[in-house]
Amino acid sequence: MEAPDSLPLLRLRDLDSPATRAGFVAALRQACTHPHSGFFFLEVGDRIPQPCCSAALRAASDFFALPVEEKLQIDLQESPHYRGFARLGSETTAAITDLREYIELGDERAPVAREGAAAYERMGIGPNQWPAQPPGFRDAMLRYFEAACAVGEEVMGAVSEALELPPGELARRYCAEGAHTRYKPACYRSSSWASADGVGVEAQSQGLGAHKDFGFLSLLLQNELAGLEVQRASDGVWIAVSCHGIAGIWVAFFSRCQRHRC
């Protein structure tokens, strides 16, 4: 793996002024053809206030520090809508165990009961399971989700401009019943931690194996540990990526984005 390599950096405030908006849209279009196609840093400024980010990270950290029995009170497997806690070692990528635990959350919506609804709609849309502990978890997460969703909508609007589409055209074509938004606070564990927790660990341990995200747009808030790696399109080399300390959020959009891992 090479040393950290730079990704394009876009500043969301450039959308606020007609003098800089066109430049942002052009840079967004160019980011799609960058060697790390589909990945870039997005400086969001006060659109997602730092206290909001810190509160969400702290709430997630406090949750993952709870005993597993308490976390399993919102067991993902008990939800028909794929919402809740997934325990360490419960998933694999390319037949290798992922050393992470996470909480699958999403928009608070009524379950889809429409006849003929796609499987992903029936499984992916419905009420969340919220933990009783730590105190304030739900409020902290909802504040962050609301701010992050607003940022996502701004970026989507700029993507429409970059593709020379009418405003709202992407939403009309792909989100006729409203954008389907998912949130996934995650915690990655070491091999020694997993072994002590009774999880079988292969020689090629991984936090989350190489993959591409589903959906249209992903935003990642990293803590100081970072850990994201992006596979360079030109030669397949894995590049370490961290936006911690630069007030940025990693963004991947479109299904053409490069493979990444943690």
TASULFEN-V33014 format. One record per run of one state. SS is the DSSP state (hx for helix, st for strand, lp for the rest). FROM is the first residue (numbers start at 1). LEN is the number of residues. If there is no record, write none. Layout:
BEGIN
ss=SS from=FROM len=LEN
ss=SS from=FROM len=LEN
END
This chain:
BEGIN
ss=lp from=1 len=1
ss=st from=2 len=1
ss=lp from=3 len=6
ss=st from=9 len=3
ss=hx from=12 len=5
ss=lp from=17 len=1
ss=hx from=18 len=14
ss=lp from=32 len=7
ss=st from=39 len=5
ss=lp from=44 len=1
ss=hx from=45 len=4
ss=lp from=49 len=1
ss=hx from=50 len=15
ss=lp from=65 len=3
ss=hx from=68 len=7
ss=st from=75 len=1
ss=hx from=76 len=3
ss=lp from=79 len=5
ss=st from=84 len=3
ss=lp from=87 len=5
ss=st from=92 len=2
ss=lp from=94 len=2
ss=st from=96 len=3
ss=lp from=99 len=1
ss=st from=100 len=7
ss=lp from=107 len=1
ss=st from=108 len=1
ss=lp from=109 len=10
ss=hx from=119 len=6
ss=lp from=125 len=1
ss=st from=126 len=1
ss=lp from=127 len=10
ss=hx from=137 len=26
ss=lp from=163 len=6
ss=hx from=169 len=6
ss=lp from=175 len=7
ss=st from=182 len=7
ss=lp from=189 len=2
ss=hx from=191 len=6
ss=lp from=197 len=9
ss=st from=206 len=1
ss=lp from=207 len=4
ss=st from=211 len=1
ss=lp from=212 len=5
ss=st from=217 len=4
ss=lp from=221 len=7
ss=st from=228 len=4
ss=lp from=232 len=6
ss=st from=238 len=4
ss=lp from=242 len=6
ss=st from=248 len=6
ss=lp from=254 len=6
ss=st from=260 len=2
ss=lp from=262 len=1
END
